[in-house]
Amino acid sequence: MATLLGLTQSNDLASHASLSARRKVFYAFPNGSAPMTGLLSMADTDSTDKAEFGWYHKRDESMRIVLESPSGGDGPFYPEGATTYGGSITNTTNVTLVDGTKYRAVVEANGTNKLRVNHVVLFKDIPIGGAATTYADFYGVVTEIVTTSLFEFTLTNGANQTVFNHGDAWTEGTSDDRGVSIVGSANPEGSASTTGLWNTPELETNYTQIFKTPFSSTGTSLQEGMIWSDTGHYKDKAWEAMRAHAKELEMAALFGKKTKSQVAHTGGTTYQRTMNGVLSFLREWDTAKSATLNTDSNKRVINAQGTLSYTQFEDYMGRLFTVTNDKNFEKICFCGSNFLQTLNRVIDSKVDIRTTMLGDEKFKFRVAEITTMHGTVYFHTHPLFTSNADFNDSALFVDINNLKLRPLNNRDTQVQENIQANDVDYRKDQYMTEIGLENILPESHLFIGGVTGAA
């Protein structure tokens, strides 16, 4: 298989093995302790010239806007031109919207940024009974954008529409959210163009973090042979330090938290920076979306899951593939062995599980492949999850094409040799990396923690 999750299309992976130290280690240990940063090392390097670097991106805007119950307990609809939430449409009984008449609708904050005059809108599943148990759909055409959370429309339903317009049926942030969807635009013959829409790109930032892993030997020991090797221990020490360095990079890219502080040391007082890892990006996404419940479709960090059912697994897979940057709808999951065992019991032959090797005849990256209705997930047991009691029951699903490691210019992983003082009788070298993680769309990833059994 020439393509490895879209990261390289070389027919000979060995030809890339020596292009960077990170890639060299991953090629030597494809199933070792740093699989995520190893996979990212197979991508082209995009260095940065700033310790705090940023990237711009645009999200594909949803065509749906949430209707909101304004203060005072009213529903979202009230008469044309009204400046308060009062008027004739303000009580706990059904009211009738008259076909061909203008009304106003209250939506979520900044919701009207998606709308323009002459948009056709569909009001979906609007309560029409006092107990809010009966629903109907109806249509309108936008006639005015009043504020960022208020627009005016003409009812174009072909008939009058009864609605229940009290706040009890419009609780925001619950499963009772009601929405209005844009279903095209309808412009009168010979009419002029309306005002266009444009959303500016969003800026995200992260820090580069300096990693150092030193190793040293006395001048005498460098000349002595070892029981296991006549050539001495230096080569073994260097490899061990490189693997330790790779594990530190991996853990920071997975679980790091963006911080910056001034620290006093022998060289003076300078800034110490740490970078955001994938999990911290997901926590920030949840906070921005006020997503606190595991059942919230916006939530990307599922904590203390406990038992997991197949229905929940399918729901989470649907959430995972809502946003994807892979045209083949493939994602990879790094997980602990306990999580994978439990998931195997959850699935219980409902879908096929196939163990396969990504790569070619010289390079083997072992995964368990599961194809769902939403897309394909490659499960890889992560040694740093399995060996850590805090993460053995957890899994991190990532869209690898939305992640990128960004080394500072000329500061990618390298060996710095002979950094000892001139008058000492030992040799000291170190691996050094200054690097950060770019995460384009956090919502394309998902973390599930604390899966203790199959439901």
C-alpha positions, -999 to 999 in steps of 0.1 A, spaced: 0 0 0 17 32 -12 -4 58 6 -3 61 43 -34 80 54 -27 105 26 6 116 41 30 102 15 25 87 -19 60 74 -24 63 38 -37 95 35 -17 91 47 19 128 39 26 138 67 3 123 92 28 137 76 60 167 98 64 151 132 55 146 141 92 155 126 125 119 122 135 111 104 103 141 82 108 130 70 142 94 64 130 107 43 100 129 23 124 101 18 149 68 22 131 49 4 159 69 21 187 59 47 213 54 78 190 30 68 163 11 101 159 42 124 156 57 96 135 29 97 110 31 134 109 68 132 102 59 116 69 43 148 57 62 177 42 77 200 68 63 235 71 86 254 94 78 287 111 99 318 119 80 327 151 78 311 185 41 319 185 28 309 151 -7 310 137 -29 297 109 -61 309 93 -89 287 82 -126 289 73 -153 266 84 -181 255 61 -210 273 76 -242 254 85 -273 264 66 -293 261 99 -298 288 126 -312 281 160 -344 299 170 -342 315 204 -367 323 231 -361 359 241 -364 372 277 -399 374 292 -408 338 284 -421 345 249 -414 324 218 -393 336 189 -421 351 168 -436 386 171 -452 412 148 -435 433 121 -418 464 134 -421 455 171 -392 468 191 -399 447 222 -409 411 228 -444 422 236 -473 428 212 -502 407 203 -480 375 200 -471 372 237 -489 347 257 -491 310 266 -517 301 240 -516 292 203 -513 322 179 -519 323 142 -494 336 117 -512 349 86 -499 339 52 -484 368 33 -479 389 64 -445 400 78 -432 388 112 -400 389 131 -380 359 144 -354 359 171 -323 336 166 -291 327 183 -264 353 187 -249 364 153 -273 340 137 -284 365 111 -248 368 98 -258 338 76 -289 355 62 -295 380 34 -327 395 20 -346 372 -3 -333 340 13 -361 314 15 -362 299 50 -378 267 63 -390 267 99 -387 231 109 -407 212 136 -423 243 151 -446 235 181 -483 240 173 -498 226 204 -500 240 240 -481 210 253 -455 213 226 -460 178 214 -473 185 179 -452 201 153 -454 216 118 -431 230 91 -436 263 73 -418 287 50 -409 324 47 -388 348 27 -364 371 45 -373 408 40 -349 426 64 -319 419 87 -328 439 118 -300 430 142 -274 402 145 -301 381 162 -333 393 147 -347 392 111 -380 399 94 -397 376 70 -429 372 50 -448 340 56 -451 322 23 -468 290 35 -497 291 12 -519 290 43 -521 305 78 -499 288 104 -508 282 140 -478 282 164 -473 278 201 -453 309 209 -444 306 246 -408 301 259 -416 268 276 -413 252 241 -381 270 231 -355 261 257 -321 268 241 -292 243 247 -314 212 249 -329 187 226 -358 211 222 -338 235 201 -358 245 170 -342 259 139 -347 277 107 -328 265 76 -318 284 45 -333 266 15 -322 289 -13 -331 324 -24 -360 338 -45 -354 372 -62 -382 391 -79 -380 396 -117 -360 426 -126 -348 432 -90 -314 445 -80 -288 425 -62 -289 423 -24 -260 428 -1 -235 398 -2 -221 378 26 -185 372 35 -170 356 66 -134 364 74 -110 335 82 -104 325 118 -70 328 134 -57 301 157 -23 301 174 1 278 192 36 280 207 67 262 197 82 242 226 118 235 232 126 198 239 161 187 250 172 152 258 209 150 268 232 120 271 268 118 282 297 94 289 331 98 305 362 97 283 372 64 298 338 47 294 338 57 257 368 35 251 355 5 269 337 -23 252 304 -37 267 294 -73 272 267 -69 245 289 -49 221 327 -44 215 321 -10 201 309 5 234 277 19 247 275 53 229 254 41 200 229 24 224 227 56 246 221 77 215 193 55 203 177 54 238 179 91 241 163 96 207 134 73 216 129 91 249 130 124 230 104 111 205 81 100 234 83 135 249 73 150 216 45 125 213 30 132 247 32 170 242 15 167 208 -12 145 224 -18 161 258 2 194 260 -13 227 272 -3 261 258 14 282 284 40 310 285 60 322 315 93 338 324 118 314 341 151 323 358 180 299 350 218 300 349 217 318 315 193 346 327 155 350 328 138 340 295 104 328 283 94 291 287 67 280 263 46 249 261 24 239 232 -12 229 230 -17 192 222 -47 177 205 -67 171 237 -63 208 248 -75 220 215 -106 198 219 -112 211 254 -110 247 241 -135 238 214 -159 224 240 -156 255 261 -162 278 231 -194 258 223 -205 255 259 -206 218 254 -207 201 288 -229 170 282 -216 139 264 -249 139 245 -242 174 230 -234 170 193 -207 197 196 -188 180 224 -154 165 214 -141 153 248 -162 125 261 -151 121 298 -159 93 322 -179 74 297 -182 43 318 -199 15 299 -202 20 261 -230 6 240 -230 0 203 -256 27 198 -233 52 216 -204 41 195 -223 47 163 -234 81 176 -198 91 183 -187 79 149 -213 100 133 -201 130 153 -165 122 144 -171 122 107 -192 154 107 -161 172 97 -133 155 77 -103 166 56 -99 131 41 -116 125 7 -116 88 16 -133 94 49 -106 77 69 -94 86 104 -70 69 129 -76 61 165 -48 59 190 -60 40 220 -51 18 250 -53 -19 249 -82 -19 274 -102 4 252 -97 -18 222 -107 -49 241 -138 -33 254 -147 -20 219 -143 -55 205 -170 -66 229 -192 -36 221 -191 -43 184 -197 -81 189 -197 -90 152 -220 -61 142 -193 -48 118 -162 -65 104 -129 -59 121 -99 -65 98 -62 -64 110 -40 -50 83 -6 -33 77 -4 2 63 28 9 43 47 -14 20 69 -45 21 96 -26 39 75 -5 63 46 -20 84 23 0 105 -2 -23 122 -39 -13 126 -73 -28 131 -97 -15 105 -134 -9 111 -157 5 84 -188 21 97 -217 38 78 -199 71 84 -163 62 74 -133 40 81 -113 41 113 -79 26 117 -73 16 154 -37 15 166 -29 4 201 -7 33 214 20 21 238 19 53 258 -18 49 263 -16 12 273 13 17 297 -5 47 314 -34 38 338 -49 73 331 -53 65 294 -55 27 290 -93 29 288 -92 59 265 -90 66 227 -81 97 206 -96 97 171 -78 121 148 -81 134 113 -44 132 106 -46 155 76 -58 183 99 -27 181 120 8 195 112 40 197 132 56 232 128 93 233 137 110 267 142 134 275 113 165 254 116 153 239 149 138 206 138 150 175 156 188 174 156 218 161 175 239 187 191 273 172 197 301 179 222 281 205 242 302 198 274 326 224 288 361 224 272 380 213 303 359 183 314 368 147 307 335 135 293 314 139 262 279 153 263 255 154 234 218 161 232 188 158 210 170 192 206 138 201 189 118 233 189 84 226 175 46 232 178 14 216 166 -10 231 141 -46 218 144 -68 232 116 -102 219 126 -104 206 162 -140 194 157 -126 168 132 -112 149 162 -127 131 192 -115 119 226 -134 92 245 -121 85 280 -129 61 308 -145 33 289 -147 6 315 -170 -20 300 -195 -29 273 -231 -20 279 
